[in-house]
């Protein structure tokens, strides 16, 4: 297709051209966004490796009832609204690998951004949350009643 024909198409179909340009920009942005967010999404298998090899701290952001129904062994339960990256006991985790877990993997992202902004270097989000952990048939700890 020559440049002349392309120019004619654009002139004849400005709405289609704008839609195409917007979709292209959105597609590019969706591929580039993970590179600039400051944290990584990891699979359950990658999380197991990080826990076993580097003693990553798991932070479970689930509601208390969900946490009691089942959580990753050694997970620290913190509600997103109560997570303070500057708190003394939490700030000492800034250099340690952290794995943020929620029920589905959606609400952990904003918390991960907050931690990265506060200077935490090795922040990870469990992709799919506890649902993906359970689907991978990995063990959970349940609260005793």
PyMOL commands that set and color helices and strands:
alter all, ss='L'
color gray80, all
select helices_A, chain A and resi 3-12+14-36+44-54+64-69+80-82+88-91+108-117+129-135
alter helices_A, ss='H'
color red, helices_A
select strands_A, chain A and resi 40-42+57-60+76-77+98-101+123-126
alter strands_A, ss='S'
color yellow, strands_A
deselect
rebuild
show_as cartoon
